[in-house]
Amino acid sequence: MSTLTQKGAAIKGGEFLIKETEANDIFIPEEFNEEQRMIAKSSQDFIEQNVWPNLNRIDKQEEGLMVDLLNKAGELGLLGISVPEDLGGFGKDFATSQLVTEVLGASHSFAVAISAHTGIGTLPILYYGNEAQKAKYIPKLASGEWKACYCLTEPSAGSDANSGKTRATLSADGKHYILNGQKMWITNGGFADIFTVFAKIDDDANLSAFIVEKSFGGVTLNPEEDKMGIKGSSTRQVFFNDCKVPVENLLSDRQNGFKIAVNILNLGRIKLGAAAVGGSKEIATKSIQYANERQQFGRPIAKYGAIRYKLAEQAIRIFACESATYRASQNIEDATNALIAGGMDEAKAKLKGVEQFAVEAAILKVHGSEILDYVVDEGVQIYGGMGYSAEAPMDRSYRDARINRIFEGTNEINRMLTVDMMLKRAMKGELDLMGPAMKVAGELMSIPDFGSSEKTLFSEEKKYVANFKKATLMVAGSAVQKLMQNLAKEQEVLMNLADMIIELYISESVMLRVEKLVSLRGEEACKEQLDMMRVYINDAADKIHKSGKEAINSFAEGDEQRIMLTGLKRFTKTDNLNTTAARRNVAAKLIAENKYCF
């Protein structure tokens, strides 16, 4: 599946802001093949049989239970979905690994453990290790014989990861690096055999990375952290006290550790988005089932409009986020394949493919985690008093969801990164933002183009999305010109811009998915999906307007402010939509199916 712009050139990360994408050029979840669906079914069966019946035992961190579950997952091949076959894995594509991540996202603390092992635990070695390192470690990590963790965060180095104080010095005989330092919030730390540790060699400005085996000695652990949620995941502080690491266990080049960390976090972000979708679907299903079962005033609460609104809105947001997740996942796969075809090493191509879509990865991390939070919060409300009881499922879901807005870089950091990466690409000449932004600025002074009166099924939505791009370019372009070097310090403006970009990307993604789905199934079979698309884009217009207005009012004044606010209103205008009727249609489908069914 090739993701192309209308001009036939492969789209690059971030280009959604300035280029149009055709519906036929994106991948949608409805296109997963039989083999991929079978892998997803195996993953679903695994958590239904092994994880969900044992959630209380997992949360109590019963000795050996999480390790046993990871071993069973390893036997099924779930730890090696994206690991090449010659290293003991299944060698599946990125979209397939995302599908597995989505399904396992509903497994609470186990989802954290397995994603830490297969993602940040395994991938640094797979993508940055030399042949000897990969041959030694990857097969045992893919099988589950060895468990992995990732040691980056320190007490004084969270978002500012490169400020870590852990140090490595070369031994007198030149055979070992002597590692000393402290790491915290280390997922899987309590049972990991392999630690990817980030430290500075001597007085280096940047981090290096090391593959540390627990058996090397000099590794000690604090007791398990007592956390708000994900209580079943092992989270420890890890101390390295004169830990002797063979020089051949330096991962990649000296001072390349920060780059490794950033690129692996890009992967972690888009995978977190997929996991959040999976968790959200399971919570939505529980909400629907409870609403059908719970009787008040003589009938199920699913009959009441206030509850139907909540059920529909859960589904709308999940569907939109899922649309963007698999759109970006296939973009990454396409970019990777193009790089491999061009002669690049496969491991480097996979990293470069993800790096190209780092903007989209940050967007999906933010959007996915916030959708999950919304869904669980409304799940608690639908359950009412039982939602607050530890005997019902929403208690655990509510607490477990909260960490996702902090994991893989806080949502605040990811919002600022979204804008920062866009602007840096523009300054490097990789992304032409100023040209389109200047064109929009010129359009503000012209008579509005009311377009053709002829309407097709998606013509209105296409116009809205095109205008969202204009609104975002207008505000971003003016902010850059007005604030210049001070923009980086204006975090509120950056947050406003990020929110505009996020809503634009998700709106376009859900529109493209539904357009493609209609082309495959016909309009009649996609009535609810059309309703979900329309409601999401309608609401996105209001969000983009609010964010744009806040940004404009913070840096513009006088005639400039007035003209921009008028333009913003024009670019976020939508026709009247009966969102109540649309949500009722979506809710009716969910209630009839008694589950999240999209």
Rosetta blueprint (number, residue, H / E / L):
1 M L
2 S L
3 T L
4 L E
5 T E
6 Q L
7 K L
8 G L
9 A L
10 A E
11 I L
12 K L
13 G L
14 G L
15 E H
16 F H
17 L H
18 I L
19 K L
20 E L
21 T E
22 E L
23 A H
24 N H
25 D H
26 I L
27 F L
28 I L
29 P H
30 E H
31 E H
32 F L
33 N L
34 E H
35 E H
36 Q H
37 R H
38 M H
39 I H
40 A H
41 K H
42 S H
43 S H
44 Q H
45 D H
46 F H
47 I H
48 E H
49 Q H
50 N H
51 V H
52 W H
53 P H
54 N H
55 L H
56 N H
57 R H
58 I H
59 D H
60 K L
61 Q L
62 E L
63 E L
64 G L
65 L H
66 M H
67 V H
68 D H
69 L H
70 L H
71 N H
72 K H
73 A H
74 G H
75 E H
76 L H
77 G L
78 L L
79 L L
80 G L
81 I L
82 S L
83 V L
84 P L
85 E H
86 D H
87 L H
88 G L
89 G L
90 F L
91 G L
92 K L
93 D L
94 F H
95 A H
96 T H
97 S H
98 Q H
99 L H
100 V H
101 T H
102 E H
103 V H
104 L H
105 G L
106 A L
107 S L
108 H L
109 S H
110 F H
111 A H
112 V H
113 A H
114 I H
115 S H
116 A H
117 H H
118 T H
119 G H
120 I H
121 G H
122 T L
123 L H
124 P H
125 I H
126 L H
127 Y H
128 Y H
129 G L
130 N L
131 E H
132 A H
133 Q H
134 K H
135 A H
136 K H
137 Y H
138 I H
139 P H
140 K H
141 L H
142 A H
143 S H
144 G L
145 E L
146 W L
147 K L
148 A E
149 C E
150 Y E
151 C E
152 L L
153 T L
154 E E
155 P L
156 S L
157 A E
158 G L
159 S L
160 D L
161 A H
162 N H
163 S H
164 G L
165 K L
166 T L
167 R E
168 A E
169 T E
170 L E
171 S L
172 A L
173 D L
174 G L
175 K L
176 H E
177 Y E
178 I E
179 L E
180 N E
181 G E
182 Q E
183 K E
184 M E
185 W E
186 I E
187 T E
188 N L
189 G L
190 G L
191 F L
192 A L
193 D L
194 I E
195 F E
196 T E
197 V E
198 F E
199 A E
200 K E
201 I E
202 D L
203 D L
204 D L
205 A L
206 N L
207 L L
208 S E
209 A E
210 F E
211 I E
212 V E
213 E E
214 K H
215 S H
216 F H
217 G L
218 G L
219 V E
220 T E
221 L E
222 N L
223 P L
224 E L
225 E L
226 D L
227 K L
228 M L
229 G L
230 I L
231 K L
232 G L
233 S L
234 S L
235 T E
236 R E
237 Q E
238 V E
239 F E
240 F E
241 N E
242 D E
243 C E
244 K E
245 V E
246 P E
247 V H
248 E H
249 N H
250 L E
251 L E
252 S L
253 D L
254 R L
255 Q L
256 N L
257 G H
258 F H
259 K H
260 I H
261 A H
262 V H
263 N H
264 I H
265 L H
266 N H
267 L H
268 G H
269 R H
270 I H
271 K H
272 L H
273 G H
274 A H
275 A H
276 A H
277 V H
278 G H
279 G H
280 S H
281 K H
282 E H
283 I H
284 A H
285 T H
286 K H
287 S H
288 I H
289 Q H
290 Y H
291 A H
292 N H
293 E H
294 R L
295 Q E
296 Q E
297 F L
298 G L
299 R E
300 P E
301 I H
302 A H
303 K H
304 Y L
305 G H
306 A H
307 I H
308 R H
309 Y H
310 K H
311 L H
312 A H
313 E H
314 Q H
315 A H
316 I H
317 R H
318 I H
319 F H
320 A H
321 C H
322 E H
323 S H
324 A H
325 T H
326 Y H
327 R H
328 A H
329 S H
330 Q H
331 N H
332 I H
333 E H
334 D H
335 A H
336 T H
337 N H
338 A H
339 L H
340 I H
341 A H
342 G L
343 G L
344 M L
345 D L
346 E H
347 A H
348 K H
349 A H
350 K H
351 L H
352 K H
353 G H
354 V H
355 E H
356 Q H
357 F L
358 A H
359 V H
360 E H
361 A H
362 A H
363 I H
364 L H
365 K H
366 V H
367 H H
368 G H
369 S H
370 E H
371 I H
372 L H
373 D H
374 Y H
375 V H
376 V H
377 D H
378 E H
379 G H
380 V H
381 Q H
382 I H
383 Y H
384 G H
385 G H
386 M H
387 G H
388 Y H
389 S L
390 A L
391 E L
392 A L
393 P H
394 M H
395 D H
396 R H
397 S H
398 Y H
399 R H
400 D H
401 A H
402 R H
403 I H
404 N H
405 R H
406 I L
407 F L
408 E L
409 G L
410 T L
411 N H
412 E H
413 I H
414 N H
415 R H
416 M H
417 L H
418 T H
419 V H
420 D H
421 M H
422 M H
423 L H
424 K H
425 R H
426 A H
427 M H
428 K L
429 G L
430 E L
431 L L
432 D L
433 L L
434 M H
435 G H
436 P H
437 A H
438 M H
439 K H
440 V H
441 A H
442 G H
443 E H
444 L H
445 M L
446 S L
447 I L
448 P L
449 D L
450 F L
451 G L
452 S L
453 S L
454 E L
455 K L
456 T L
457 L L
458 F L
459 S H
460 E H
461 E H
462 K H
463 K H
464 Y H
465 V H
466 A H
467 N H
468 F H
469 K H
470 K H
471 A H
472 T H
473 L H
474 M H
475 V H
476 A H
477 G H
478 S H
479 A H
480 V H
481 Q H
482 K H
483 L H
484 M H
485 Q H
486 N H
487 L H
488 A H
489 K H
490 E L
491 Q H
492 E H
493 V H
494 L H
495 M H
496 N H
497 L H
498 A H
499 D H
500 M H
501 I H
502 I H
503 E H
504 L H
505 Y H
506 I H
507 S H
508 E H
509 S H
510 V H
511 M H
512 L H
513 R H
514 V H
515 E H
516 K H
517 L H
518 V H
519 S H
520 L H
521 R H
522 G L
523 E L
524 E H
525 A H
526 C H
527 K H
528 E H
529 Q H
530 L H
531 D H
532 M H
533 M H
534 R H
535 V H
536 Y H
537 I H
538 N H
539 D H
540 A H
541 A H
542 D H
543 K H
544 I H
545 H H
546 K H
547 S H
548 G H
549 K H
550 E H
551 A H
552 I H
553 N H
554 S H
555 F H
556 A L
557 E L
558 G H
559 D H
560 E H
561 Q H
562 R H
563 I H
564 M H
565 L H
566 T H
567 G H
568 L H
569 K H
570 R H
571 F H
572 T L
573 K L
574 T L
575 D L
576 N L
577 L L
578 N L
579 T H
580 T H
581 A H
582 A H
583 R H
584 R H
585 N H
586 V H
587 A H
588 A H
589 K H
590 L H
591 I H
592 A H
593 E H
594 N L
595 K L
596 Y L
597 C L
598 F L
